[in-house]
């Protein structure tokens, strides 16, 4: 994979994703309509515009690599099973936050190899000035955060605070809570919660600004793959809440993820709390 995503290749991808972010921001800064998809989730003009911009970008750079997007996910598992390598994108993750205009939405692009997210870009066009804020990571090479198109800064997960140190920081969803999440938090050591929208929650763990993100509610693979690649490249993990195995993509007909936990490292204190919350 390292040979596939070269430095020049990565730079072209980052520039293209930021360009798509500019298109999204042009819609964000004016009035726009909101439709409902079959699952009652919102869909805006920005979702569609970003989808086309990102698909065109990836097909122009890697025409031989299939592209799967949330907005074009009607590809059978039978067809997808033959994909050793493919792009998985969420054109607008956090559409509810986009509609609320709180800035907590992202454009997500992931490269999947044999079910594993090995490269990812998460771009938040409304956070920061100018070109927004971008996180990206690549297997075996590291992870970075980039403000407004400036120089990337390496990021890494942090160690969990000790018993006599500051409280743990637990990330929760801005728009999607669950009883399991509340039970998990109540069984943890002293902690404080941070609410955030979209895949930004995973990026907080990747950059060491938070310790855990327990997602004990439904998500799809395109919601998490890009940020999972970043978390992993930063030294952390995105683990199935029931098996503690890393999440994998394209393993079944459904795109739904199991419940999961994003962490810097495994620790018996949160693992015990997790088991209690799921019983």
C-alpha positions as CSV (number, residue, x, y, z in Angstrom):
1,X,0.0,0.0,0.0
2,X,2.8,2.4,0.8
3,X,4.0,2.2,-2.8
4,X,0.4,2.7,-4.0
5,X,-0.2,6.0,-2.1
6,X,3.0,8.0,-2.8
7,X,3.7,11.4,-1.4
8,X,2.7,13.1,-4.7
9,X,-0.4,10.9,-5.0
10,X,-1.4,11.9,-1.4
11,X,-0.9,15.6,-2.1
12,X,-3.2,15.4,-5.1
13,X,-5.9,13.6,-3.0
14,X,-5.6,16.2,-0.2
15,X,-5.9,19.1,-2.7
16,X,-8.9,17.4,-4.4
17,X,-10.7,16.8,-1.1
18,X,-10.2,20.4,0.0
19,X,-11.6,21.5,-3.4
20,X,-14.7,19.4,-2.8
21,X,-14.9,21.0,0.6
22,X,-15.0,24.5,-1.0
23,X,-18.0,23.3,-3.0
24,X,-19.7,22.1,0.1
25,X,-19.0,25.4,1.9
26,X,-20.6,27.4,-1.0
27,X,-23.8,25.5,-0.3
28,X,-23.4,25.7,3.5
29,X,-23.2,29.5,3.4
30,X,-26.5,29.9,1.6
31,X,-30.0,28.5,1.9
32,X,-30.5,24.9,0.9
33,X,-33.2,22.3,0.9
34,X,-33.3,19.1,3.0
35,X,-34.8,15.8,1.8
36,X,-35.3,12.6,3.7
37,X,-33.9,9.3,2.4
38,X,-35.7,6.0,2.8
39,X,-34.1,5.5,6.2
40,X,-35.3,9.0,7.3
41,X,-31.7,10.4,7.4
42,X,-31.3,13.8,5.8
43,X,-30.0,14.5,2.3
44,X,-28.9,17.9,1.0
45,X,-27.5,19.3,-2.2
46,X,-24.1,19.3,-0.6
47,X,-24.2,15.5,-0.1
48,X,-24.7,15.1,-3.9
49,X,-22.2,17.7,-5.0
50,X,-19.5,16.3,-2.7
51,X,-20.3,12.8,-3.9
52,X,-19.7,13.7,-7.6
53,X,-16.6,15.8,-6.8
54,X,-15.0,13.0,-4.8
55,X,-15.9,10.2,-7.2
56,X,-14.6,12.2,-10.1
57,X,-11.4,12.9,-8.2
58,X,-10.7,9.3,-7.4
59,X,-11.6,8.0,-10.8
60,X,-9.3,10.5,-12.5
61,X,-6.4,9.5,-10.3
62,X,-7.0,5.7,-10.0
63,X,-9.4,4.7,-12.7
64,X,-8.7,1.0,-12.0
65,X,-9.8,1.1,-8.4
66,X,-13.6,0.8,-7.6
67,X,-15.3,3.5,-5.7
68,X,-18.1,2.9,-3.1
69,X,-19.9,6.0,-1.8
70,X,-22.8,6.3,0.7
71,X,-24.7,7.9,-2.1
72,X,-24.1,5.1,-4.6
73,X,-24.1,2.0,-2.4
74,X,-26.3,-0.2,-4.5
75,X,-23.5,-2.6,-5.4
76,X,-24.1,-6.2,-4.4
77,X,-21.9,-8.1,-2.0
78,X,-21.3,-10.7,-4.7
79,X,-19.7,-8.0,-6.9
80,X,-17.8,-6.4,-4.0
81,X,-16.3,-9.7,-2.8
82,X,-13.8,-9.5,-5.7
83,X,-12.5,-6.1,-4.6
84,X,-9.0,-6.5,-3.0
85,X,-8.6,-2.7,-3.1
86,X,-11.3,0.0,-3.3
87,X,-12.2,3.5,-2.2
88,X,-14.9,4.0,0.4
89,X,-16.2,7.5,0.8
90,X,-18.8,9.4,2.8
91,X,-19.3,12.6,0.9
92,X,-20.9,14.5,3.8
93,X,-20.6,12.8,7.2
94,X,-22.7,14.6,9.8
95,X,-25.4,15.9,7.5
96,X,-27.5,16.6,10.6
97,X,-24.7,18.9,11.9
98,X,-24.5,20.5,8.4
99,X,-28.2,21.3,8.6
100,X,-27.8,22.7,12.1
101,X,-24.9,24.8,10.8
102,X,-22.6,24.0,13.8
103,X,-19.6,23.2,11.5
104,X,-19.2,19.6,12.8
105,X,-19.4,17.8,9.5
106,X,-16.7,16.1,7.3
107,X,-15.8,14.7,3.9
108,X,-14.4,11.2,4.4
109,X,-12.2,9.3,1.9
110,X,-10.7,5.8,2.8
111,X,-8.6,3.3,0.9
112,X,-9.6,-0.3,1.8
113,X,-7.2,-3.2,1.2
114,X,-8.4,-6.7,2.0
115,X,-11.0,-5.3,4.3
116,X,-8.6,-3.0,6.2
117,X,-8.7,0.8,6.1
118,X,-5.1,1.6,5.2
119,X,-5.3,5.2,4.3
120,X,-7.8,7.9,5.2
121,X,-8.6,11.6,4.9
122,X,-11.1,13.4,7.1
123,X,-11.7,17.0,6.0
124,X,-13.7,19.5,8.0
125,X,-14.2,22.5,5.7
126,X,-16.0,24.6,8.3
127,X,-13.5,24.2,11.1
128,X,-10.7,26.9,10.8
129,X,-10.5,29.6,8.2
130,X,-9.8,29.3,4.5
131,X,-9.3,25.7,3.6
132,X,-10.6,24.2,6.8
133,X,-9.0,21.4,8.9
134,X,-7.8,18.1,7.6
135,X,-6.7,14.9,9.4
136,X,-5.0,12.1,7.3
137,X,-3.2,8.9,8.1
138,X,-1.4,6.1,6.3
139,X,-0.6,2.6,7.4
140,X,3.0,2.3,8.7
141,X,3.8,5.9,8.0
142,X,1.8,7.9,10.6
143,X,-1.0,10.4,11.0
144,X,-1.2,14.2,10.6
145,X,-3.4,17.2,11.2
146,X,-3.3,20.1,8.8
147,X,-4.8,23.5,9.4
148,X,-6.0,25.6,6.5
149,X,-3.8,23.9,4.0
150,X,-0.6,24.7,5.9
151,X,2.1,22.4,7.0
152,X,0.9,19.0,8.4
153,X,1.7,18.3,12.1
154,X,2.2,14.7,13.2
155,X,-0.5,13.4,15.7
156,X,-0.6,10.4,18.0
157,X,-2.9,8.9,20.6
158,X,-2.2,9.6,24.2
159,X,-1.8,7.2,27.2
160,X,-4.8,6.9,29.5
161,X,-4.5,9.1,32.6
162,X,-3.5,7.2,35.7
163,X,-5.7,6.7,38.8
164,X,-4.4,9.9,40.5
165,X,-4.3,12.1,37.3
166,X,-6.8,14.1,35.4
167,X,-10.2,12.6,34.4
168,X,-10.5,10.6,31.3
169,X,-12.1,12.3,28.3
170,X,-14.9,10.4,26.7
171,X,-16.3,11.4,23.3
172,X,-20.0,11.1,22.7
173,X,-22.2,11.7,19.7
174,X,-23.8,15.2,19.3
175,X,-26.9,13.7,17.8
176,X,-27.0,9.9,18.6
177,X,-27.1,8.7,22.2
178,X,-27.9,5.2,23.6
179,X,-28.7,3.5,26.9
180,X,-25.5,1.4,26.4
181,X,-23.4,4.5,26.1
182,X,-24.8,5.8,29.4
183,X,-24.2,2.5,31.1
184,X,-20.7,2.4,29.8
185,X,-19.9,5.9,31.1
186,X,-21.4,5.2,34.5
187,X,-19.1,2.2,35.0
188,X,-15.9,4.2,34.1
189,X,-13.4,5.9,36.5
190,X,-13.7,9.7,36.8
191,X,-14.2,11.2,33.4
192,X,-15.6,14.1,31.5
193,X,-17.6,14.0,28.3
194,X,-17.0,15.8,25.0
195,X,-19.9,15.9,22.5
196,X,-19.0,16.1,18.8
197,X,-20.5,15.4,15.5
198,X,-19.4,13.2,12.5
199,X,-16.1,11.3,12.3
200,X,-14.5,14.2,14.2
201,X,-15.0,12.1,17.3
202,X,-12.5,9.5,16.1
203,X,-10.1,12.3,15.1
204,X,-10.1,13.6,18.7
205,X,-8.8,10.2,19.9
206,X,-6.3,10.1,17.1
207,X,-4.8,13.4,18.0
208,X,-4.7,12.7,21.7
209,X,-7.4,15.2,22.7
210,X,-9.7,12.4,24.0
211,X,-9.2,8.9,25.4
212,X,-12.2,6.9,24.3
213,X,-15.0,7.0,21.9
214,X,-17.5,4.2,22.6
215,X,-20.0,4.0,19.7
216,X,-22.8,1.8,21.1
217,X,-25.3,2.8,18.4
218,X,-25.6,2.0,14.7
219,X,-23.1,3.3,12.1
220,X,-22.1,2.3,8.6
221,X,-18.7,1.5,7.2
222,X,-18.4,4.8,5.3
223,X,-19.0,6.7,8.5
224,X,-15.9,5.2,10.1
225,X,-13.4,3.8,7.6
226,X,-11.4,7.0,6.8
227,X,-11.1,8.0,10.5
228,X,-10.3,4.4,11.5
229,X,-7.2,4.5,9.1
230,X,-6.2,7.7,10.9
231,X,-6.6,6.4,14.4
232,X,-4.7,3.2,13.5
233,X,-1.9,5.2,11.9
234,X,-1.7,7.4,15.0
235,X,-1.2,4.3,17.2
236,X,-4.7,3.6,18.3
237,X,-7.5,1.1,17.5
238,X,-11.1,0.9,16.4
239,X,-12.4,-2.3,18.0
240,X,-15.5,-4.4,17.8
241,X,-17.2,-3.9,21.1
242,X,-18.1,-7.6,21.5
243,X,-14.9,-9.3,20.3
244,X,-12.3,-6.4,20.6
245,X,-11.1,-7.3,17.1
246,X,-10.4,-4.4,14.7
247,X,-13.3,-3.4,12.5
248,X,-13.1,-4.6,9.0
249,X,-15.0,-3.5,5.8
250,X,-16.7,-5.4,3.1
251,X,-17.2,-8.6,5.0
252,X,-20.9,-9.0,4.5
253,X,-23.9,-7.8,2.5
254,X,-24.8,-5.2,5.0
255,X,-22.7,-2.0,5.5
256,X,-23.7,-1.7,9.1
257,X,-20.9,-1.7,11.7
258,X,-21.1,-3.6,15.0
259,X,-20.9,-1.4,18.1
260,X,-17.3,-0.4,18.6
261,X,-14.8,1.5,20.8
262,X,-12.1,3.8,19.6
263,X,-9.1,3.8,21.9
264,X,-5.5,4.7,22.3
265,X,-4.8,1.4,23.9
266,X,-6.7,-1.5,25.5
267,X,-7.2,-1.2,29.3
268,X,-8.9,-3.6,31.7
269,X,-10.9,-0.7,33.3
270,X,-12.8,0.3,30.2
271,X,-13.0,-3.2,28.9
272,X,-14.7,-4.2,32.2
273,X,-17.1,-1.3,31.9
274,X,-17.8,-2.2,28.3
275,X,-18.8,-5.8,29.2
276,X,-21.1,-4.5,31.9
277,X,-22.8,-2.1,29.6
278,X,-23.5,-4.7,27.0
279,X,-24.9,-7.3,29.3
